[in-house]
Amino acid sequence: MTNIFDLSTPAKRFRLLAMWEAVTWLALLIAMFFKWVLGYEEAIAIPGMVHGVAGFIPFVAIAFLTAWSLKWDLKTLFLALVSSVPPFGTIVFERWAVKTGRLAELSEPGSREDAPATV
């Protein structure tokens, strides 16, 4: 099992922030339940700020840095940025990026879908 707190490469930093953004989304969704179902109007103030400042903004920044470091094309960068909008989308994107070879050492060798086929 890999160490989630190993931040030695851009891909590993991206993975950690993708997971952290999803955790802050979860906290915000729980707070939204308290606000909209149970009537606690102030419930989303802190989780909303934490999600924005400590989840969303750092994820967008790491997406740009990872795209630059790993030489992602614009489509991959766009998908990474869009993945931060729906809840848990960053986890879905991260798994897709690993599967398709876009996260360097986290991906299987030869898994890049647009890599030239070998005969």
The first five atom37 places (N, CA, C, CB, O) and aatype in JSON, in Angstrom:
{
  "aatype": [12, 16, 2, 9, 13, 3, 10, 15, 16, 14, 0, 11, 1, 13, 1, 10, 10, 0, 12, 17, 6, 0, 19, 16, 17, 10, 0, 10, 10, 9, 0, 12, 13, 13, 11, 17, 19, 10, 7, 18, 6, 6, 0, 9, 0, 9, 14, 7, 12, 19, 8, 7, 19, 0, 7, 13, 9, 14, 13, 19, 0, 9, 0, 13, 10, 16, 0, 17, 15, 10, 11, 17, 3, 10, 11, 16, 10, 13, 10, 0, 10, 19, 15, 15, 19, 14, 14, 13, 7, 16, 9, 19, 13, 6, 1, 17, 0, 19, 11, 16, 7, 1, 10, 0, 6, 10, 15, 6, 14, 7, 15, 1, 6, 3, 0, 14, 0, 16, 19],
  "atom_mask": [
    [1, 1, 1, 1, 1],
    [1, 1, 1, 1, 1],
    [1, 1, 1, 1, 1],
    [1, 1, 1, 1, 1],
    [1, 1, 1, 1, 1],
    [1, 1, 1, 1, 1],
    [1, 1, 1, 1, 1],
    [1, 1, 1, 1, 1],
    [1, 1, 1, 1, 1],
    [1, 1, 1, 1, 1],
    [1, 1, 1, 1, 1],
    [1, 1, 1, 1, 1],
    [1, 1, 1, 1, 1],
    [1, 1, 1, 1, 1],
    [1, 1, 1, 1, 1],
    [1, 1, 1, 1, 1],
    [1, 1, 1, 1, 1],
    [1, 1, 1, 1, 1],
    [1, 1, 1, 1, 1],
    [1, 1, 1, 1, 1],
    [1, 1, 1, 1, 1],
    [1, 1, 1, 1, 1],
    [1, 1, 1, 1, 1],
    [1, 1, 1, 1, 1],
    [1, 1, 1, 1, 1],
    [1, 1, 1, 1, 1],
    [1, 1, 1, 1, 1],
    [1, 1, 1, 1, 1],
    [1, 1, 1, 1, 1],
    [1, 1, 1, 1, 1],
    [1, 1, 1, 1, 1],
    [1, 1, 1, 1, 1],
    [1, 1, 1, 1, 1],
    [1, 1, 1, 1, 1],
    [1, 1, 1, 1, 1],
    [1, 1, 1, 1, 1],
    [1, 1, 1, 1, 1],
    [1, 1, 1, 1, 1],
    [1, 1, 1, 0, 1],
    [1, 1, 1, 1, 1],
    [1, 1, 1, 1, 1],
    [1, 1, 1, 1, 1],
    [1, 1, 1, 1, 1],
    [1, 1, 1, 1, 1],
    [1, 1, 1, 1, 1],
    [1, 1, 1, 1, 1],
    [1, 1, 1, 1, 1],
    [1, 1, 1, 0, 1],
    [1, 1, 1, 1, 1],
    [1, 1, 1, 1, 1],
    [1, 1, 1, 1, 1],
    [1, 1, 1, 0, 1],
    [1, 1, 1, 1, 1],
    [1, 1, 1, 1, 1],
    [1, 1, 1, 0, 1],
    [1, 1, 1, 1, 1],
    [1, 1, 1, 1, 1],
    [1, 1, 1, 1, 1],
    [1, 1, 1, 1, 1],
    [1, 1, 1, 1, 1],
    [1, 1, 1, 1, 1],
    [1, 1, 1, 1, 1],
    [1, 1, 1, 1, 1],
    [1, 1, 1, 1, 1],
    [1, 1, 1, 1, 1],
    [1, 1, 1, 1, 1],
    [1, 1, 1, 1, 1],
    [1, 1, 1, 1, 1],
    [1, 1, 1, 1, 1],
    [1, 1, 1, 1, 1],
    [1, 1, 1, 1, 1],
    [1, 1, 1, 1, 1],
    [1, 1, 1, 1, 1],
    [1, 1, 1, 1, 1],
    [1, 1, 1, 1, 1],
    [1, 1, 1, 1, 1],
    [1, 1, 1, 1, 1],
    [1, 1, 1, 1, 1],
    [1, 1, 1, 1, 1],
    [1, 1, 1, 1, 1],
    [1, 1, 1, 1, 1],
    [1, 1, 1, 1, 1],
    [1, 1, 1, 1, 1],
    [1, 1, 1, 1, 1],
    [1, 1, 1, 1, 1],
    [1, 1, 1, 1, 1],
    [1, 1, 1, 1, 1],
    [1, 1, 1, 1, 1],
    [1, 1, 1, 0, 1],
    [1, 1, 1, 1, 1],
    [1, 1, 1, 1, 1],
    [1, 1, 1, 1, 1],
    [1, 1, 1, 1, 1],
    [1, 1, 1, 1, 1],
    [1, 1, 1, 1, 1],
    [1, 1, 1, 1, 1],
    [1, 1, 1, 1, 1],
    [1, 1, 1, 1, 1],
    [1, 1, 1, 1, 1],
    [1, 1, 1, 1, 1],
    [1, 1, 1, 0, 1],
    [1, 1, 1, 1, 1],
    [1, 1, 1, 1, 1],
    [1, 1, 1, 1, 1],
    [1, 1, 1, 1, 1],
    [1, 1, 1, 1, 1],
    [1, 1, 1, 1, 1],
    [1, 1, 1, 1, 1],
    [1, 1, 1, 1, 1],
    [1, 1, 1, 0, 1],
    [1, 1, 1, 1, 1],
    [1, 1, 1, 1, 1],
    [1, 1, 1, 1, 1],
    [1, 1, 1, 1, 1],
    [1, 1, 1, 1, 1],
    [1, 1, 1, 1, 1],
    [1, 1, 1, 1, 1],
    [1, 1, 1, 1, 1],
    [1, 1, 1, 1, 1]
  ],
  "atom_positions": [
    [[0.84, -1.18, 0.0], [0.0, 0.0, 0.0], [0.88, 1.24, 0.0], [-0.95, 0.0, 1.21], [1.9, 1.29, 0.69]],
    [[0.48, 2.23, -0.79], [1.27, 3.44, -0.88], [0.99, 4.37, 0.29], [1.01, 4.15, -2.19], [-0.1, 4.34, 0.88]],
    [[1.96, 5.18, 0.62], [1.83, 6.16, 1.68], [1.19, 7.41, 1.1], [3.2, 6.47, 2.34], [1.78, 8.07, 0.25]],
    [[-0.01, 7.75, 1.55], [-0.73, 8.9, 1.0], [-0.03, 10.22, 1.31], [-2.16, 8.94, 1.55], [-0.23, 11.21, 0.6]],
    [[0.79, 10.26, 2.35], [1.46, 11.49, 2.72], [2.85, 11.63, 2.09], [1.58, 11.56, 4.21], [3.59, 12.55, 2.43]],
    [[3.2, 10.74, 1.18], [4.44, 10.86, 0.42], [4.22, 11.91, -0.66], [4.89, 9.47, -0.2], [3.47, 11.68, -1.61]],
    [[4.86, 13.06, -0.54], [4.67, 14.17, -1.46], [5.9, 14.42, -2.32], [4.32, 15.43, -0.69], [6.18, 15.56, -2.7]],
    [[6.62, 13.36, -2.64], [7.91, 13.5, -3.32], [7.79, 13.8, -4.82], [8.71, 12.26, -3.13], [8.77, 14.22, -5.43]],
    [[6.62, 13.61, -5.43], [6.48, 13.85, -6.87], [5.2, 14.65, -7.13], [6.46, 12.51, -7.66], [4.3, 14.68, -6.29]],
    [[5.12, 15.29, -8.3], [3.89, 16.02, -8.65], [2.65, 15.12, -8.64], [4.04, 16.67, -10.01], [1.59, 15.56, -8.2]],
    [[2.77, 13.9, -9.12], [1.63, 12.98, -9.16], [1.14, 12.65, -7.75], [2.0, 11.69, -9.9], [-0.07, 12.58, -7.51]],
    [[2.05, 12.45, -6.82], [1.67, 12.13, -5.45], [1.04, 13.33, -4.75], [2.89, 11.63, -4.66], [0.11, 13.18, -3.97]],
    [[1.55, 14.53, -5.04], [0.94, 15.74, -4.48], [-0.46, 15.93, -5.05], [1.81, 16.98, -4.78], [-1.38, 16.32, -4.33]],
    [[-0.62, 15.66, -6.34], [-1.94, 15.77, -6.97], [-2.91, 14.8, -6.32], [-1.84, 15.51, -8.48], [-4.04, 15.17, -6.01]],
    [[-2.49, 13.57, -6.13], [-3.36, 12.55, -5.52], [-3.82, 13.0, -4.13], [-2.63, 11.2, -5.43], [-5.01, 12.88, -3.81]],
    [[-2.91, 13.5, -3.31], [-3.27, 13.93, -1.96], [-4.3, 15.05, -2.01], [-2.03, 14.38, -1.18], [-5.29, 15.01, -1.29]],
    [[-4.08, 16.05, -2.86], [-5.02, 17.16, -2.92], [-6.35, 16.76, -3.55], [-4.41, 18.3, -3.71], [-7.38, 17.33, -3.2]],
    [[-6.34, 15.8, -4.45], [-7.61, 15.3, -5.0], [-8.43, 14.65, -3.9], [-7.35, 14.29, -6.15], [-9.65, 14.85, -3.82]],
    [[-7.78, 13.89, -3.04], [-8.48, 13.26, -1.93], [-8.94, 14.3, -0.91], [-7.59, 12.2, -1.26], [-10.05, 14.21, -0.39]],
    [[-8.09, 15.26, -0.61], [-8.43, 16.29, 0.35], [-9.61, 17.13, -0.14], [-7.22, 17.2, 0.63], [-10.49, 17.48, 0.65]],
    [[-9.65, 17.44, -1.42], [-10.77, 18.21, -1.98], [-12.07, 17.43, -1.82], [-10.53, 18.55, -3.46], [-13.11, 18.01, -1.53]],
    [[-12.01, 16.12, -2.01], [-13.2, 15.28, -1.83], [-13.63, 15.24, -0.36], [-12.92, 13.85, -2.34], [-14.82, 15.24, -0.07]],
    [[-12.68, 15.22, 0.55], [-13.01, 15.23, 1.98], [-13.7, 16.55, 2.35], [-11.73, 15.04, 2.85], [-14.68, 16.54, 3.09]],
    [[-13.2, 17.66, 1.84], [-13.85, 18.95, 2.14], [-15.23, 19.03, 1.51], [-12.97, 20.11, 1.66], [-16.13, 19.66, 2.06]],
    [[-15.4, 18.38, 0.34], [-16.74, 18.31, -0.27], [-17.68, 17.54, 0.65], [-16.67, 17.63, -1.68], [-18.81, 17.96, 0.87]],
    [[-17.21, 16.42, 1.2], [-18.03, 15.62, 2.1], [-18.46, 16.45, 3.31], [-17.26, 14.36, 2.55], [-19.62, 16.42, 3.71]],
    [[-17.52, 17.19, 3.89], [-17.86, 18.04, 5.04], [-18.91, 19.08, 4.65], [-16.59, 18.74, 5.58], [-19.83, 19.35, 5.42]],
    [[-18.77, 19.64, 3.47], [-19.74, 20.63, 3.01], [-21.11, 20.0, 2.77], [-19.25, 21.3, 1.73], [-22.13, 20.6, 3.11]],
    [[-21.15, 18.79, 2.2], [-22.42, 18.12, 1.98], [-23.12, 17.8, 3.3], [-22.2, 16.82, 1.19], [-24.34, 17.95, 3.41]],
    [[-22.36, 17.38, 4.3], [-22.94, 17.13, 5.62], [-23.49, 18.43, 6.21], [-21.88, 16.51, 6.57], [-24.58, 18.45, 6.78]],
    [[-22.73, 19.5, 6.06], [-23.19, 20.8, 6.56], [-24.44, 21.26, 5.82], [-22.08, 21.85, 6.42], [-25.33, 21.87, 6.41]],
    [[-24.51, 20.97, 4.51], [-25.71, 21.34, 3.75], [-26.93, 20.57, 4.25], [-25.49, 21.07, 2.25], [-28.03, 21.12, 4.27]],
    [[-26.76, 19.33, 4.65], [-27.85, 18.57, 5.25], [-28.34, 19.27, 6.51], [-27.39, 17.12, 5.57], [-29.55, 19.43, 6.72]],
    [[-27.4, 19.67, 7.35], [-27.78, 20.36, 8.58], [-28.5, 21.67, 8.3], [-26.56, 20.62, 9.45], [-29.43, 22.04, 9.02]],
    [[-28.09, 22.37, 7.25], [-28.74, 23.64, 6.93], [-30.12, 23.42, 6.32], [-27.87, 24.45, 5.97], [-31.1, 23.98, 6.81]],
    [[-30.19, 22.62, 5.28], [-31.43, 22.53, 4.52], [-32.46, 21.56, 5.11], [-31.11, 22.11, 3.12], [-33.66, 21.76, 4.93]],
    [[-32.02, 20.54, 5.8], [-32.96, 19.57, 6.36], [-33.28, 19.87, 7.82], [-32.4, 18.15, 6.23], [-34.44, 19.83, 8.24]],
    [[-32.26, 20.19, 8.6], [-32.46, 20.4, 10.03], [-32.64, 21.87, 10.4], [-31.31, 19.83, 10.79], [-33.0, 22.18, 11.54]],
    [[-32.4, 22.79, 9.45], [-32.68, 24.19, 9.69], [-31.6, 25.0, 10.38], [0.0, 0.0, 0.0], [-31.88, 26.11, 10.83]],
    [[-30.4, 24.49, 10.49], [-29.3, 25.26, 11.1], [-28.66, 26.14, 10.03], [-28.24, 24.3, 11.74], [-27.78, 25.7, 9.3]],
    [[-29.1, 27.38, 9.95], [-28.68, 28.29, 8.88], [-27.16, 28.52, 8.85], [-29.39, 29.62, 9.03], [-26.58, 28.68, 7.78]],
    [[-26.53, 28.53, 10.0], [-25.1, 28.83, 10.07], [-24.22, 27.61, 9.83], [-24.77, 29.41, 11.42], [-22.99, 27.72, 9.88]],
    [[-24.8, 26.46, 9.56], [-24.06, 25.19, 9.47], [-23.02, 25.17, 8.35], [-25.02, 24.06, 9.26], [-22.01, 24.49, 8.49]],
    [[-23.24, 25.89, 7.26], [-22.31, 25.78, 6.14], [-21.21, 26.84, 6.15], [-23.06, 25.87, 4.86], [-20.33, 26.82, 5.29]],
    [[-21.24, 27.76, 7.08], [-20.27, 28.86, 7.08], [-18.83, 28.35, 7.12], [-20.52, 29.77, 8.27], [-18.03, 28.68, 6.24]],
    [[-18.49, 27.56, 8.1], [-17.11, 27.1, 8.24], [-16.76, 26.01, 7.22], [-16.86, 26.57, 9.65], [-15.74, 26.13, 6.55]],
    [[-17.57, 24.95, 7.06], [-17.23, 23.95, 6.05], [-17.17, 24.54, 4.63], [-18.24, 22.82, 6.08], [-16.35, 24.11, 3.82]],
    [[-18.03, 25.51, 4.34], [-18.0, 26.14, 3.03], [-16.69, 26.89, 2.79], [0.0, 0.0, 0.0], [-16.1, 26.82, 1.71]],
    [[-16.24, 27.61, 3.82], [-14.99, 28.35, 3.69], [-13.8, 27.39, 3.61], [-14.81, 29.3, 4.87], [-12.88, 27.61, 2.82]],
    [[-13.82, 26.35, 4.42], [-12.73, 25.36, 4.39], [-12.67, 24.7, 3.01], [-12.92, 24.29, 5.5], [-11.59, 24.53, 2.45]],
    [[-13.83, 24.33, 2.47], [-13.85, 23.7, 1.15], [-13.28, 24.65, 0.09], [-15.28, 23.29, 0.77], [-12.49, 24.23, -0.75]],
    [[-13.68, 25.9, 0.13], [-13.19, 26.84, -0.88], [-11.72, 27.17, -0.74], [0.0, 0.0, 0.0], [-10.96, 27.09, -1.71]],
    [[-11.31, 27.52, 0.47], [-9.95, 28.0, 0.7], [-8.93, 26.86, 0.81], [-9.9, 28.85, 1.95], [-7.82, 26.97, 0.3]],
    [[-9.31, 25.78, 1.48], [-8.34, 24.71, 1.71], [-8.55, 23.5, 0.81], [-8.42, 24.27, 3.15], [-7.72, 22.59, 0.8]],
    [[-9.64, 23.47, 0.05], [-9.91, 22.34, -0.82], [-9.88, 22.71, -2.29], [0.0, 0.0, 0.0], [-9.03, 22.24, -3.05]],
    [[-10.8, 23.57, -2.69], [-10.97, 23.9, -4.1], [-9.77, 24.68, -4.67], [-12.23, 24.71, -4.29], [-9.2, 24.28, -5.68]],
    [[-9.4, 25.78, -4.03], [-8.32, 26.62, -4.56], [-6.99, 25.86, -4.64], [-8.16, 27.87, -3.69], [-6.33, 25.93, -5.67]],
    [[-6.58, 25.14, -3.59], [-5.33, 24.37, -3.71], [-5.42, 23.29, -4.8], [-4.98, 23.73, -2.37], [-4.42, 23.02, -5.48]],
    [[-6.58, 22.66, -4.97], [-6.71, 21.65, -6.02], [-6.53, 22.26, -7.39], [-8.07, 20.95, -5.92], [-5.84, 21.69, -8.24]],
    [[-7.13, 23.4, -7.63], [-6.98, 24.07, -8.93], [-5.51, 24.42, -9.16], [-7.87, 25.35, -9.01], [-4.98, 24.23, -10.25]],
    [[-4.86, 24.94, -8.13], [-3.44, 25.3, -8.26], [-2.59, 24.05, -8.55], [-2.94, 25.99, -6.97], [-1.73, 24.09, -9.43]],
    [[-2.83, 22.96, -7.83], [-2.02, 21.75, -8.06], [-2.34, 21.14, -9.41], [-2.27, 20.72, -6.95], [-1.47, 20.5, -10.01]],
    [[-3.55, 21.32, -9.9], [-3.89, 20.82, -11.24], [-3.03, 21.52, -12.29], [-5.4, 21.02, -11.54], [-2.5, 20.88, -13.19]],
    [[-2.9, 22.84, -12.18], [-2.06, 23.57, -13.12], [-0.59, 23.16, -12.98], [-2.2, 25.09, -12.91], [0.09, 22.95, -13.98]],
    [[-0.1, 23.05, -11.75], [1.3, 22.66, -11.54], [1.58, 21.24, -12.05], [1.65, 22.76, -10.06], [2.63, 20.99, -12.64]],
    [[0.65, 20.33, -11.81], [0.81, 18.96, -12.28], [0.76, 18.9, -13.8], [-0.26, 18.05, -11.68], [1.53, 18.18, -14.42]],
    [[-0.15, 19.66, -14.38], [-0.26, 19.71, -15.85], [1.06, 20.19, -16.46], [-1.41, 20.63, -16.29], [1.51, 19.66, -17.48]],
    [[1.66, 21.17, -15.84], [2.92, 21.7, -16.34], [4.04, 20.67, -16.13], [3.28, 23.04, -15.64], [4.84, 20.43, -17.04]],
    [[4.11, 20.07, -14.95], [5.18, 19.12, -14.64], [5.1, 17.84, -15.47], [5.15, 18.76, -13.17], [6.12, 17.33, -15.93]],
    [[3.88, 17.34, -15.65], [3.71, 16.06, -16.35], [3.34, 16.25, -17.82], [2.66, 15.23, -15.66], [3.04, 15.28, -18.52]],
    [[3.36, 17.5, -18.27], [3.1, 17.82, -19.69], [1.75, 17.29, -20.17], [4.22, 17.26, -20.56], [1.65, 16.66, -21.22]],
    [[0.71, 17.58, -19.37], [-0.64, 17.22, -19.78], [-1.08, 18.06, -20.97], [-1.62, 17.39, -18.62], [-0.65, 19.2, -21.11]],
    [[-1.92, 17.5, -21.81], [-2.52, 18.3, -22.87], [-3.66, 19.14, -22.26], [-3.04, 17.39, -24.04], [-4.04, 18.94, -21.1]],
    [[-4.19, 20.06, -23.04], [-5.24, 20.95, -22.54], [-6.51, 20.19, -22.16], [-5.57, 22.01, -23.57], [-7.21, 20.59, -21.23]],
    [[-6.81, 19.12, -22.87], [-8.0, 18.32, -22.55], [-7.89, 17.74, -21.15], [-8.19, 17.2, -23.59], [-8.85, 17.79, -20.38]],
    [[-6.73, 17.18, -20.82], [-6.54, 16.58, -19.5], [-6.61, 17.64, -18.41], [-5.19, 15.84, -19.43], [-7.23, 17.42, -17.37]],
    [[-5.99, 18.79, -18.63], [-6.06, 19.89, -17.67], [-7.51, 20.33, -17.49], [-5.19, 21.08, -18.12], [-7.96, 20.54, -16.37]],
    [[-8.24, 20.48, -18.59], [-9.64, 20.88, -18.52], [-10.46, 19.88, -17.71], [-10.22, 21.01, -19.93], [-11.26, 20.27, -16.86]],
    [[-10.25, 18.6, -17.96], [-10.98, 17.57, -17.2], [-10.62, 17.62, -15.71], [-10.67, 16.18, -17.77], [-11.49, 17.42, -14.86]],
    [[-9.36, 17.87, -15.4], [-8.96, 17.99, -14.0], [-9.67, 19.16, -13.33], [-7.42, 18.16, -13.88], [-10.16, 19.04, -12.21]],
    [[-9.73, 20.3, -14.02], [-10.38, 21.47, -13.45], [-11.88, 21.26, -13.29], [-10.12, 22.7, -14.33], [-12.46, 21.64, -12.27]],
    [[-12.52, 20.65, -14.28], [-13.96, 20.39, -14.22], [-14.27, 19.38, -13.11], [-14.47, 19.87, -15.57], [-15.34, 19.43, -12.51]],
    [[-13.34, 18.47, -12.85], [-13.59, 17.44, -11.83], [-13.74, 18.03, -10.44], [-12.47, 16.43, -11.83], [-14.26, 17.36, -9.54]],
    [[-13.28, 19.25, -10.24], [-13.39, 19.86, -8.91], [-14.78, 20.42, -8.64], [-12.36, 20.96, -8.76], [-15.06, 20.83, -7.51]],
    [[-15.65, 20.44, -9.64], [-16.98, 21.02, -9.46], [-17.97, 20.03, -8.82], [-17.52, 21.5, -10.8], [-18.57, 20.37, -7.8]],
    [[-18.18, 18.84, -9.38], [-19.13, 17.93, -8.72], [-18.5, 17.26, -7.5], [-19.63, 16.86, -9.72], [-17.28, 17.07, -7.45]],
    [[-19.31, 16.91, -6.52], [-18.76, 16.22, -5.35], [-18.03, 14.93, -5.75], [-19.89, 15.88, -4.36], [-18.55, 14.13, -6.53]],
    [[-16.86, 14.75, -5.22], [-16.01, 13.57, -5.4], [-15.51, 13.39, -6.84], [-16.77, 12.34, -4.98], [-14.98, 12.33, -7.18]],
    [[-15.67, 14.39, -7.67], [-15.18, 14.33, -9.04], [-13.66, 14.24, -9.12], [0.0, 0.0, 0.0], [-13.12, 13.65, -10.05]],
    [[-12.98, 14.81, -8.15], [-11.51, 14.76, -8.17], [-11.01, 13.34, -7.99], [-10.94, 15.66, -7.07], [-9.98, 12.96, -8.55]],
    [[-11.73, 12.54, -7.21], [-11.34, 11.14, -7.02], [-11.55, 10.37, -8.32], [-12.15, 10.49, -5.87], [-10.71, 9.56, -8.71]],
    [[-12.68, 10.63, -8.98], [-12.95, 9.97, -10.26], [-11.88, 10.34, -11.27], [-14.36, 10.36, -10.79], [-11.37, 9.48, -11.98]],
    [[-11.54, 11.63, -11.35], [-10.51, 12.07, -12.29], [-9.16, 11.44, -11.96], [-10.39, 13.6, -12.29], [-8.46, 10.97, -12.85]],
    [[-8.8, 11.43, -10.68], [-7.49, 10.88, -10.28], [-7.39, 9.42, -10.68], [-7.28, 11.04, -8.77], [-6.35, 8.99, -11.17]],
    [[-8.43, 8.65, -10.46], [-8.41, 7.23, -10.84], [-8.32, 7.07, -12.35], [-9.66, 6.51, -10.3], [-7.61, 6.19, -12.85]],
    [[-9.05, 7.91, -13.08], [-8.97, 7.87, -14.55], [-7.56, 8.24, -15.01], [-10.01, 8.84, -15.18], [-7.02, 7.59, -15.91]],
    [[-6.97, 9.26, -14.4], [-5.63, 9.69, -14.79], [-4.59, 8.61, -14.52], [-5.25, 10.97, -14.05], [-3.66, 8.42, -15.3]],
    [[-4.74, 7.89, -13.42], [-3.83, 6.77, -13.13], [-4.02, 5.68, -14.17], [-4.08, 6.21, -11.7], [-3.05, 5.16, -14.72]],
    [[-5.26, 5.34, -14.44], [-5.57, 4.26, -15.38], [-5.06, 4.56, -16.79], [-7.08, 4.02, -15.42], [-4.63, 3.65, -17.5]],
    [[-5.11, 5.81, -17.19], [-4.73, 6.18, -18.55], [-3.27, 6.65, -18.66], [-5.65, 7.27, -19.07], [-2.84, 7.1, -19.72]],
    [[-2.52, 6.56, -17.58], [-1.09, 6.87, -17.64], [-0.75, 8.34, -17.52], [0.0, 0.0, 0.0], [0.36, 8.74, -17.87]],
    [[-1.65, 9.15, -17.03], [-1.4, 10.59, -16.94], [-0.81, 11.03, -15.6], [-2.67, 11.33, -17.19], [-0.53, 12.21, -15.41]],
    [[-0.64, 10.09, -14.67], [-0.05, 10.45, -13.39], [1.28, 9.74, -13.15], [-1.03, 10.13, -12.27], [1.53, 9.2, -12.07]],
    [[2.1, 9.75, -14.15], [3.49, 9.29, -14.07], [3.65, 7.97, -13.33], [4.33, 10.34, -13.41], [3.09, 6.95, -13.74]],
    [[4.41, 7.99, -12.24], [4.77, 6.74, -11.56], [3.58, 6.08, -10.86], [5.85, 7.01, -10.55], [3.68, 4.92, -10.47]],
    [[2.47, 6.77, -10.7], [1.29, 6.15, -10.11], [0.56, 5.26, -11.11], [0.34, 7.22, -9.58], [-0.25, 4.41, -10.73]],
    [[0.86, 5.46, -12.39], [0.2, 4.7, -13.45], [1.01, 3.46, -13.82], [-0.01, 5.58, -14.69], [2.21, 3.39, -13.58]],
    [[0.32, 2.51, -14.4], [1.0, 1.3, -14.88], [1.82, 1.64, -16.12], [-0.02, 0.18, -15.2], [1.39, 2.48, -16.92]],
    [[2.97, 1.03, -16.3], [3.76, 1.28, -17.5], [2.97, 0.92, -18.75], [5.08, 0.49, -17.45], [2.33, -0.13, -18.81]],
    [[3.02, 1.8, -19.74], [2.36, 1.54, -21.0], [0.86, 1.7, -20.96], [0.0, 0.0, 0.0], [0.16, 1.19, -21.84]],
    [[0.33, 2.39, -19.95], [-1.12, 2.51, -19.86], [-1.67, 3.75, -20.54], [-1.52, 2.5, -18.43], [-2.89, 3.94, -20.56]],
    [[-0.82, 4.57, -21.07], [-1.29, 5.79, -21.74], [-2.1, 5.42, -22.96], [-0.11, 6.69, -22.15], [-1.59, 4.75, -23.85]],
    [[-3.36, 5.85, -23.01], [-4.26, 5.42, -24.08], [-3.89, 5.97, -25.45], [-5.67, 5.83, -23.75], [-4.24, 5.39, -26.48]],
    [[-3.17, 7.11, -25.47], [-2.8, 7.65, -26.76], [-1.32, 7.35, -27.09], [-3.05, 9.15, -26.8], [-0.75, 7.94, -28.01]],
    [[-0.73, 6.43, -26.34], [0.64, 6.03, -26.63], [0.67, 5.2, -27.92], [1.25, 5.23, -25.43], [-0.28, 4.48, -28.22]],
    [[1.75, 5.31, -28.66], [1.83, 4.52, -29.9], [1.82, 3.03, -29.59], [3.09, 4.89, -30.7], [2.45, 2.58, -28.63]],
    [[1.12, 2.3, -30.39], [1.04, 0.84, -30.21], [2.36, 0.2, -30.64], [-0.14, 0.23, -31.02], [2.98, 0.62, -31.62]],
    [[2.78, -0.8, -29.89], [3.99, -1.51, -30.26], [3.6, -2.79, -30.99], [4.87, -1.82, -29.0], [2.61, -3.44, -30.65]],
    [[4.39, -3.14, -31.98], [4.08, -4.33, -32.79], [4.97, -5.46, -32.36], [4.24, -4.05, -34.29], [4.87, -6.56, -32.91]]
  ]
}
